[in-house]
Amino acid sequence: MKDNISSEQLSELLTQALALIEDGVAVLDEFSNVLVANSRASILIEEVQEEVKKKIRDLTRRSEEALEYHHIRKNGRWLRYYLKKLSVPNALYFLFVVEDISDLKLAEQTISELAHFDGETGLPNYVLFRDRLNMAIFRSRRNNLFSMVAAFELSNREAVQSIQEATLVEITEELVKGIRKSDTLCRFSRREFLLLAEDLKNPDSAARIIGKVLSSFEKWKLDQGDSTLELKAGSVLLPRDGVEAELLVNKAFASISSQGVE
């Protein structure tokens, strides 16, 4: 192997090497002029040219050697940008790297959904519900409004007959129609649900929300011609009935009474 290569050969090797890199790679000067880049970097720099200029100006003035930031393209793809100072005598240049992290973001979102949402109905699970309830308890100490924790239990009069999961999903969709957008409906267990409704003016407001949920359920029963299922409800108010999440949930289930239509 030759110890020395010409500048032309070195340039050709660099061009070929950059072309084989899946991420966008480029070298820019302190004025954001592109000195060398592969095709992917050239395209993406054009899209965010002003943003890159600003980041280079910021990095030039700061003591940090590198910075990283995210950008969402118009097509919804997530990109991660990386800029690093390259110092040579009497000059300052920047290594620019951009990679598509959309698949990573999708995986993170999927993991988050698995951790906080029910896989069948898409409702918040108890982990997320408890977090929101704890926040509601904290807020209740700063205002004079009520919040409600309601518990719902679905049962089948024909005890020997199980409720199909598809039926439970349909019922869930109807229950959601009966709540406000700001409320949180949680799937606590296969046949049990919890509802958090915040900023209620009085106990009557809580009763009206429960009534709407039960009405949505009765409408579904009427549409399906099903008379075997019933939905029972119970509720507590905070801070009146307590300011501890587990206690409030237990009290709500304990207060369940026959409120479904017979």
Secondary structure, DSSP 8 states (H G I E B T S, - for coil): --S---HHHHHHHHHHHHHH-SSEEEEEETT--EEEE-HHHHHHHHHTHHHHHHHHHHHHHSS-SEEEEEEE-TTS-EEEEEEEEEEETTEEEEEEEEEE-HHHHHHHHHHHHHHHB-TTT--B-HHHHHHHHHHHHHHHTTSS-EEEEEEEEEEESSTTS---HHHHHHHHHHHHHTS-TT-EEEE-SSSEEEEEEEEESSHHHHHHHHHHHHHHHHHHHHHHT--SEEEEEEEEEETTT-S-HHHHHHHHHHT-B--S--
